[in-house]
Amino acid sequence: MLFGMAACTSSKAAKEKLILPDNVPTFVQEKEFEKVNWERKAVEFGERGIVGNKNKSGVIAPEEMKSERTEKWMWHFWGVEKPEDTSLTVVGYHKETETVHQIVTEGWTRGIGGGSVNGADSHAVSHVVIPKPGEWAILLYTNEKLFDTLVFDIKK
């Protein structure tokens, strides 16, 4: 019985620790962060060195992704039928601190707009800043619905 109480208490504490910024889009829900599979790391695939979840989403970014530095990332998407009519929202979640961050410098949400490239159905380019090293879940929303989650280990 004592074990059950301790498990409930630690679970409650973990849920209270999550911090959503005031300006995060309203469709972003806490329950989505609880479902992140931290074991499913983004992997390299394709001829162009895309890193992500094959046939779903991925990025071309500097070989060694670094924190606290502006980098250019090219996002790739499979299964987005009308990219010119699709909004993309990118939300960063830092595992250790359980904090949510805007990582795309242009804002939370932008259009995809780009057509097929590198085998993907659509793409977008943006500037990204990862605030600190550690494990990150990058939640990708298309038209306000969770599309995919990329998990990265940012070393520096």
Residue frames as a rotation matrix with the C-alpha (Angstrom) as fourth column:
MET 1
0.566 0.824 0.000 0.00
0.824 -0.566 0.000 0.00
0.000 0.000 -1.000 0.00
LEU 2
0.380 -0.523 -0.763 2.84
0.167 -0.772 0.613 2.39
-0.910 -0.361 -0.206 0.78
PHE 3
-0.665 -0.628 0.404 4.28
0.464 0.078 0.883 1.71
-0.585 0.775 0.239 -2.71
GLY 4
-0.076 0.748 0.659 0.93
0.978 -0.072 0.195 2.66
0.193 0.659 -0.727 -4.29
MET 5
0.784 0.348 -0.514 0.85
0.495 -0.850 0.179 5.96
-0.375 -0.395 -0.839 -2.38
ALA 6
-0.064 -0.901 -0.430 4.42
0.108 -0.434 0.894 6.80
-0.992 0.011 0.125 -3.39
ALA 7
-0.646 -0.145 0.749 3.68
0.720 0.210 0.661 6.03
-0.254 0.967 -0.031 -7.05
CYS 8
0.381 0.866 0.325 0.58
0.910 -0.414 0.036 8.27
0.165 0.282 -0.945 -7.03
THR 9
0.673 -0.168 -0.721 2.48
0.281 -0.843 0.458 11.08
-0.685 -0.511 -0.520 -5.33
SER 10
-0.412 -0.903 -0.122 5.40
0.183 -0.213 0.960 10.99
-0.893 0.373 0.253 -7.77
SER 11
-0.431 0.344 0.834 3.04
0.902 0.155 0.403 10.79
0.009 0.926 -0.377 -10.76
LYS 12
0.686 0.717 -0.125 1.12
0.726 -0.687 0.042 13.82
-0.055 -0.120 -0.991 -9.50
ALA 13
0.345 -0.646 -0.681 4.36
0.128 -0.686 0.716 15.75
-0.930 -0.334 -0.154 -8.95
ALA 14
-0.634 -0.600 0.489 5.51
0.529 0.124 0.839 14.94
-0.564 0.790 0.239 -12.48
LYS 15
-0.010 0.722 0.692 2.25
0.973 -0.151 0.172 16.26
0.229 0.676 -0.701 -13.96
GLU 16
0.814 0.317 -0.486 2.46
0.478 -0.841 0.252 19.46
-0.329 -0.438 -0.837 -11.92
LYS 17
-0.035 -0.954 -0.299 6.00
0.365 -0.291 0.884 20.08
-0.930 -0.078 0.358 -13.17
LEU 18
-0.272 -0.038 0.962 4.99
0.962 0.028 0.273 20.58
-0.037 0.999 0.029 -16.85
ILE 19
-0.203 0.127 -0.971 5.05
0.216 -0.961 -0.171 24.25
-0.955 -0.244 0.168 -17.79
LEU 20
0.064 0.293 0.954 3.13
0.998 -0.001 -0.067 25.49
-0.019 0.956 -0.293 -20.85
PRO 21
-0.904 -0.402 -0.143 4.02
0.396 -0.915 0.073 29.03
-0.161 0.010 0.987 -21.94
ASP 22
-0.250 0.846 -0.472 1.15
0.105 -0.461 -0.881 31.53
-0.963 -0.270 0.026 -21.89
ASN 23
-0.009 0.213 -0.977 1.46
-0.810 -0.575 -0.118 32.14
-0.586 0.790 0.178 -25.64
VAL 24
-0.907 -0.274 0.319 1.50
-0.072 0.848 0.525 28.49
-0.414 0.454 -0.789 -26.76
PRO 25
-0.614 0.725 -0.312 -1.31
-0.555 -0.116 0.823 27.77
0.561 0.679 0.474 -29.26
THR 26
-0.156 0.664 0.732 -4.51
-0.966 0.053 -0.253 26.64
-0.206 -0.746 0.633 -27.52
PHE 27
0.718 0.468 -0.515 -4.69
-0.604 0.786 -0.127 23.33
0.346 0.403 0.848 -29.41
VAL 28
-0.294 -0.863 -0.410 -1.41
-0.274 0.487 -0.829 22.15
0.916 -0.132 -0.380 -27.79
GLN 29
0.702 0.670 0.242 -2.46
-0.487 0.203 0.849 19.88
0.520 -0.714 0.469 -24.88
GLU 30
0.045 -0.692 0.721 -0.49
-0.987 0.081 0.139 18.59
-0.155 -0.717 -0.679 -21.89
LYS 31
0.601 0.268 0.753 -1.59
-0.308 0.947 -0.091 14.99
-0.738 -0.178 0.651 -22.56
GLU 32
0.951 -0.260 -0.168 0.45
-0.104 0.241 -0.965 14.99
0.292 0.935 0.202 -25.80
PHE 33
0.111 -0.959 0.262 3.69
-0.827 -0.235 -0.510 15.49
0.551 -0.160 -0.819 -23.86
GLU 34
0.099 0.003 0.995 2.84
-0.814 0.576 0.080 12.59
-0.573 -0.818 0.059 -21.53
LYS 35
0.849 0.346 0.398 2.61
-0.073 0.825 -0.561 10.29
-0.523 0.447 0.726 -24.58
VAL 36
0.486 -0.729 -0.482 6.10
-0.854 -0.279 -0.439 11.05
0.186 0.625 -0.758 -25.95
ASN 37
0.962 -0.269 0.051 8.02
0.260 0.957 0.130 7.83
-0.084 -0.112 0.990 -26.61
TRP 38
0.632 -0.766 -0.122 11.54
-0.677 -0.621 0.394 8.87
-0.377 -0.166 -0.911 -25.60
GLU 39
0.016 -0.612 0.791 12.92
0.039 0.791 0.611 5.54
-0.999 0.021 0.036 -26.86
ARG 40
0.493 0.251 0.833 11.86
0.806 0.230 -0.546 6.31
-0.328 0.940 -0.089 -30.45
LYS 41
-0.049 -0.639 -0.768 14.77
0.112 -0.767 0.631 8.55
-0.992 -0.055 0.110 -31.41
ALA 42
0.814 0.212 -0.541 14.92
-0.448 -0.362 -0.817 10.25
-0.369 0.908 -0.200 -34.78
VAL 43
0.168 -0.749 0.641 17.17
0.389 0.648 0.655 8.30
-0.906 0.139 0.400 -37.18
GLU 44
-0.340 -0.376 -0.862 18.97
-0.635 -0.584 0.505 9.18
-0.693 0.720 -0.040 -40.39
PHE 45
0.062 0.367 0.928 17.41
0.532 0.775 -0.343 7.97
-0.845 0.515 -0.147 -43.63
GLY 46
0.922 0.366 0.124 17.45
0.267 -0.371 -0.889 8.73
-0.280 0.853 -0.440 -47.34
GLU 47
0.335 -0.820 0.464 20.24
0.890 0.114 -0.441 9.91
0.309 0.561 0.768 -49.60
ARG 48
0.169 -0.218 0.961 20.26
0.109 -0.965 -0.238 13.47
0.980 0.145 -0.139 -48.26
GLY 49
-0.739 -0.536 -0.409 20.80
0.413 0.119 -0.903 12.64
0.532 -0.836 0.134 -44.58
ILE 50
-0.017 0.817 0.577 17.30
-0.498 -0.507 0.703 13.45
0.867 -0.276 0.415 -43.38
VAL 51
-0.938 -0.248 -0.242 16.92
0.100 0.476 -0.874 12.77
0.332 -0.844 -0.422 -39.64
GLY 52
-0.424 0.848 0.319 13.48
-0.905 -0.408 -0.118 11.85
0.030 -0.339 0.940 -38.33
ASN 53
-0.210 0.498 0.841 10.77
-0.195 0.822 -0.535 9.22
-0.958 -0.276 -0.076 -38.65
LYS 54
-0.947 -0.316 0.051 10.98
-0.023 0.226 0.974 7.58
-0.319 0.921 -0.221 -42.07
ASN 55
-0.703 0.658 0.271 8.03
0.486 0.167 0.858 8.24
0.519 0.735 -0.437 -44.37
LYS 56
0.336 0.802 -0.493 6.45
0.941 -0.266 0.210 10.65
0.037 -0.535 -0.844 -41.86
SER 57
0.972 -0.071 0.223 8.68
-0.063 -0.997 -0.041 13.65
0.225 0.025 -0.974 -41.03
GLY 58
0.384 -0.898 -0.216 12.30
0.890 0.298 0.344 14.65
-0.244 -0.324 0.914 -40.71
VAL 59
0.905 -0.153 -0.397 14.81
-0.162 -0.987 0.010 17.46
-0.394 0.056 -0.918 -40.99
ILE 60
0.324 -0.916 0.237 18.02
0.777 0.115 -0.619 18.27
0.540 0.384 0.749 -42.74
ALA 61
0.990 -0.076 0.118 20.01
-0.134 -0.764 0.632 20.21
0.043 -0.641 -0.766 -40.17
PRO 62
0.153 -0.988 0.037 23.68
-0.906 -0.155 -0.394 20.66
0.395 0.027 -0.918 -39.27
GLU 63
-0.016 -0.211 -0.977 25.28
-0.088 0.974 -0.209 17.27
0.996 0.083 -0.034 -38.65
GLU 64
-0.593 -0.172 -0.786 25.81
0.744 0.255 -0.617 18.06
0.307 -0.952 -0.023 -34.98
MET 65
0.315 0.793 0.522 22.73
0.361 -0.609 0.706 19.87
0.877 -0.034 -0.478 -33.71
LYS 66
-0.708 -0.624 -0.331 23.74
0.582 -0.250 -0.774 22.38
0.400 -0.741 0.540 -31.05
SER 67
0.345 0.815 -0.466 21.83
0.939 -0.295 0.179 24.31
0.008 -0.499 -0.867 -28.45
GLU 68
0.414 -0.053 -0.909 21.76
0.415 -0.878 0.239 28.07
-0.811 -0.476 -0.341 -27.95
ARG 69
-0.701 -0.644 -0.306 22.63
-0.053 -0.381 0.923 28.71
-0.711 0.663 0.233 -31.58
THR 70
0.341 0.828 -0.445 20.45
-0.576 -0.190 -0.795 29.67
-0.743 0.527 0.412 -34.55
GLU 71
-0.748 -0.513 0.422 20.50
-0.017 0.650 0.760 26.91
-0.663 0.561 -0.495 -37.17
LYS 72
-0.239 0.646 -0.725 18.70
-0.966 -0.231 0.113 26.48
-0.095 0.727 0.680 -40.46
TRP 73
-0.635 0.142 0.759 16.53
-0.030 0.978 -0.208 23.36
-0.772 -0.155 -0.616 -40.66
MET 74
-0.563 0.526 -0.638 14.68
-0.775 -0.066 0.629 22.01
0.289 0.848 0.444 -43.69
TRP 75
-0.356 0.582 0.731 11.57
-0.488 0.551 -0.677 20.15
-0.797 -0.598 0.088 -42.55
HIS 76
-0.797 0.123 -0.592 10.31
-0.492 0.437 0.753 17.25
0.351 0.891 -0.288 -44.71
PHE 77
-0.331 0.784 0.525 6.80
-0.627 0.233 -0.743 15.76
-0.705 -0.575 0.415 -44.59
TRP 78
-0.952 0.192 -0.239 5.15
-0.047 0.680 0.732 12.69
0.303 0.708 -0.638 -46.07
GLY 79
-0.476 0.845 -0.243 1.37
0.870 0.492 0.006 12.51
0.125 -0.209 -0.970 -46.20
VAL 80
-0.306 0.390 -0.869 0.62
0.167 -0.876 -0.452 16.23
-0.937 -0.283 0.202 -46.33
GLU 81
-0.004 0.403 0.915 -1.69
0.905 0.391 -0.168 16.47
-0.426 0.828 -0.366 -49.33
LYS 82
0.593 0.254 0.764 -2.08
0.607 -0.765 -0.216 20.24
0.530 0.592 -0.608 -49.80
PRO 83
-0.178 -0.756 -0.630 1.07
0.983 -0.172 -0.071 21.88
-0.054 -0.632 0.773 -48.38
GLU 84
-0.743 -0.108 0.660 0.05
0.311 -0.930 0.197 25.28
0.592 0.352 0.725 -49.76
ASP 85
0.146 0.879 0.454 -3.03
-0.348 -0.384 0.855 25.16
0.926 -0.283 0.250 -47.47
THR 86
0.558 0.007 -0.830 -1.28
0.589 0.700 0.403 23.61
0.584 -0.714 0.387 -44.46
SER 87
0.535 -0.400 0.744 -0.09
-0.665 -0.742 0.079 25.40
0.521 -0.537 -0.663 -41.33
LEU 88
0.182 -0.597 -0.781 2.83
0.464 0.753 -0.467 23.95
0.867 -0.277 0.414 -39.37
THR 89
0.698 -0.032 0.715 3.23
-0.610 -0.550 0.571 24.45
0.375 -0.835 -0.403 -35.63
VAL 90
0.084 -0.779 -0.621 6.49
0.228 0.622 -0.749 23.34
0.970 -0.079 0.230 -34.02
VAL 91
0.740 0.195 0.644 6.66
-0.570 -0.327 0.753 22.85
0.357 -0.925 -0.131 -30.24
GLY 92
-0.186 -0.886 -0.426 9.83
-0.208 0.459 -0.864 21.86
0.960 -0.072 -0.269 -28.40
TYR 93
0.847 0.454 0.276 9.67
-0.392 0.184 0.901 19.89
0.358 -0.872 0.334 -25.15
HIS 94
-0.203 -0.977 0.065 12.76
-0.664 0.089 -0.742 19.47
0.719 -0.194 -0.667 -22.95
LYS 95
0.252 0.365 -0.896 12.62
0.183 0.891 0.415 16.14
0.950 -0.268 0.158 -21.10
GLU 96
-0.497 -0.570 -0.654 14.72
0.696 0.187 -0.693 16.96
0.518 -0.800 0.304 -18.04
THR 97
-0.994 0.077 -0.077 13.06
-0.018 -0.815 -0.579 20.27
-0.107 -0.574 0.812 -17.14
GLU 98
-0.376 0.900 0.219 9.62
0.899 0.411 -0.147 19.30
-0.223 0.141 -0.965 -18.53
THR 99
-0.151 0.271 -0.951 9.35
0.007 -0.961 -0.275 22.72
-0.989 -0.048 0.143 -20.15
VAL 100
0.376 0.409 0.831 7.80
0.858 0.186 -0.479 23.70
-0.351 0.893 -0.281 -23.46
HIS 101
-0.255 -0.596 -0.761 9.58
0.135 -0.802 0.582 26.09
-0.957 0.046 0.285 -25.81
GLN 102
0.938 0.308 -0.158 9.07
-0.073 -0.269 -0.960 27.90
-0.339 0.912 -0.230 -29.08
ILE 103
0.133 -0.957 0.258 12.11
0.388 0.289 0.875 26.75
-0.912 -0.017 0.409 -31.07
VAL 104
-0.008 -0.086 0.996 11.34
0.989 -0.150 -0.005 28.18
0.149 0.985 0.086 -34.52
THR 105
-0.733 -0.429 -0.528 12.50
0.564 -0.817 -0.119 31.81
-0.380 -0.385 0.841 -34.48
GLU 106
-0.875 0.411 0.256 9.69
-0.047 -0.599 0.799 32.99
0.482 0.687 0.544 -36.78
GLY 107
-0.276 0.808 0.521 6.98
-0.957 -0.282 -0.069 31.96
0.091 -0.518 0.851 -34.27
TRP 108
-0.325 0.237 0.916 4.98
-0.407 0.839 -0.362 28.92
-0.854 -0.490 -0.176 -33.20
THR 109
0.256 0.604 0.755 3.09
0.500 0.586 -0.638 28.56
-0.827 0.541 -0.152 -36.48
ARG 110
-0.398 -0.369 -0.840 3.91
-0.600 -0.588 0.542 29.12
-0.694 0.720 0.013 -40.14
GLY 111
0.707 0.621 -0.338 2.86
-0.650 0.383 -0.656 27.75
-0.278 0.683 0.675 -43.51
ILE 112
0.227 -0.623 0.749 4.49
0.336 0.772 0.540 24.70
-0.914 0.129 0.384 -45.06
GLY 113
0.602 0.188 -0.776 4.03
-0.454 -0.719 -0.527 25.87
-0.657 0.670 -0.347 -48.63
GLY 114
-0.317 -0.841 -0.438 6.96
-0.871 0.075 0.486 23.94
-0.376 0.535 -0.757 -50.11
GLY 115
0.629 0.549 -0.550 6.33
-0.752 0.609 -0.253 21.17
0.196 0.573 0.796 -52.63
SER 116
0.970 -0.219 0.105 8.02
0.188 0.950 0.249 17.81
-0.154 -0.221 0.963 -52.96
VAL 117
0.406 -0.914 -0.008 11.77
-0.750 -0.328 -0.574 17.61
0.523 0.239 -0.819 -52.43
ASN 118
-0.564 -0.790 0.240 14.25
-0.797 0.446 -0.407 14.89
0.215 -0.421 -0.881 -51.40
GLY 119
-0.798 0.293 -0.527 11.54
0.178 0.949 0.259 12.24
0.576 0.113 -0.809 -51.71
ALA 120
-0.720 0.568 -0.398 9.14
0.418 -0.102 -0.902 14.01
-0.554 -0.817 -0.164 -49.31
ASP 121
0.023 0.846 0.533 5.69
0.998 -0.049 0.034 15.20
0.055 0.531 -0.845 -50.35
SER 122
0.755 0.224 0.616 6.33
0.222 -0.972 0.081 18.70
0.617 0.076 -0.784 -48.96
HIS 123
-0.130 -0.843 -0.521 8.89
0.952 0.042 -0.304 20.76
0.278 -0.536 0.797 -47.09
ALA 124
0.917 0.257 0.307 9.48
0.164 -0.940 0.298 24.01
0.365 -0.223 -0.904 -45.21
VAL 125
-0.157 -0.987 -0.047 12.61
0.656 -0.068 -0.751 25.89
0.738 -0.149 0.658 -44.16
SER 126
0.867 0.399 0.298 13.01
0.059 -0.676 0.735 27.70
0.495 -0.620 -0.609 -40.86
HIS 127
-0.295 -0.908 0.297 15.54
-0.319 -0.199 -0.927 28.94
0.901 -0.368 -0.231 -38.34
VAL 128
0.699 0.487 -0.524 15.61
0.213 0.557 0.803 26.98
0.683 -0.673 0.285 -35.11
VAL 129
-0.309 -0.752 0.582 17.13
-0.632 -0.295 -0.716 27.66
0.711 -0.589 -0.384 -31.69
ILE 130
0.406 0.307 -0.861 17.25
0.418 0.775 0.474 24.82
0.812 -0.553 0.186 -29.15
PRO 131
0.709 -0.024 0.704 17.58
-0.419 -0.818 0.394 26.60
0.566 -0.575 -0.590 -25.77
LYS 132
0.145 -0.661 0.736 19.68
-0.940 0.140 0.311 23.98
-0.309 -0.737 -0.601 -23.93
PRO 133
-0.616 -0.414 -0.670 21.28
-0.617 0.783 0.084 20.56
0.490 0.465 -0.737 -24.40
GLY 134
-0.592 0.366 0.718 19.44
-0.464 0.574 -0.675 17.38
-0.659 -0.733 -0.170 -23.51
GLU 135
-0.772 0.429 0.469 16.67
0.609 0.709 0.355 15.17
-0.180 0.560 -0.809 -24.85
TRP 136
-0.661 0.546 -0.515 14.05
-0.522 -0.828 -0.207 17.04
-0.539 0.131 0.832 -26.85
ALA 137
-0.319 0.680 0.661 10.70
0.800 0.567 -0.198 16.01
-0.509 0.465 -0.724 -28.27
ILE 138
-0.888 0.091 -0.451 9.72
-0.301 -0.857 0.418 18.19
-0.349 0.507 0.788 -31.22
LEU 139
-0.250 0.897 0.365 5.96
0.550 0.442 -0.708 18.00
-0.797 0.024 -0.604 -31.65
LEU 140
-0.989 -0.082 -0.125 4.80
-0.067 -0.501 0.863 18.82
-0.133 0.861 0.490 -35.17
TYR 141
-0.163 0.986 0.012 1.23
0.347 0.069 -0.935 19.92
-0.923 -0.149 -0.354 -35.75
THR 142
-0.972 0.022 0.235 -0.36
0.216 -0.323 0.922 20.36
0.096 0.946 0.309 -39.18
ASN 143
-0.392 0.852 0.347 -3.54
-0.209 -0.450 0.868 22.41
0.896 0.268 0.354 -39.27
GLU 144
-0.144 0.242 0.959 -3.75
-0.929 -0.367 -0.047 22.27
0.341 -0.898 0.278 -35.46
LYS 145
0.924 0.376 0.066 -3.56
-0.377 0.875 0.304 18.45
0.057 -0.306 0.950 -35.22
LEU 146
0.180 -0.895 0.409 -0.58
-0.601 0.229 0.765 16.49
-0.778 -0.383 -0.497 -33.91
PHE 147
0.706 0.002 -0.709 1.15
-0.678 0.291 -0.675 15.09
0.205 0.957 0.206 -37.00
ASP 148
0.537 -0.618 -0.575 4.37
0.396 0.786 -0.475 13.56
0.745 0.028 0.666 -35.64
THR 149
0.917 -0.354 0.183 6.94
-0.335 -0.433 0.837 13.76
-0.217 -0.829 -0.515 -32.85
LEU 150
0.489 -0.848 -0.205 10.69
0.067 0.270 -0.960 13.82
0.870 0.456 0.189 -33.44
VAL 151
0.977 -0.208 -0.048 12.96
0.053 0.015 0.998 12.90
-0.207 -0.978 0.026 -30.53
PHE 152
0.487 -0.858 0.164 16.51
0.042 -0.165 -0.985 14.26
0.872 0.487 -0.044 -30.55
ASP 153
0.655 -0.452 -0.605 19.42
0.701 0.066 0.710 14.12
-0.281 -0.890 0.360 -28.12
ILE 154
0.756 -0.387 0.528 21.10
-0.001 -0.807 -0.590 17.53
0.655 0.445 -0.611 -28.38
LYS 155
0.384 -0.694 -0.609 24.60
0.850 0.523 -0.061 17.03
0.361 -0.494 0.791 -26.99
LYS 156
-0.639 -0.735 -0.228 25.95
0.769 -0.604 -0.209 20.60
0.016 -0.309 0.951 -26.83
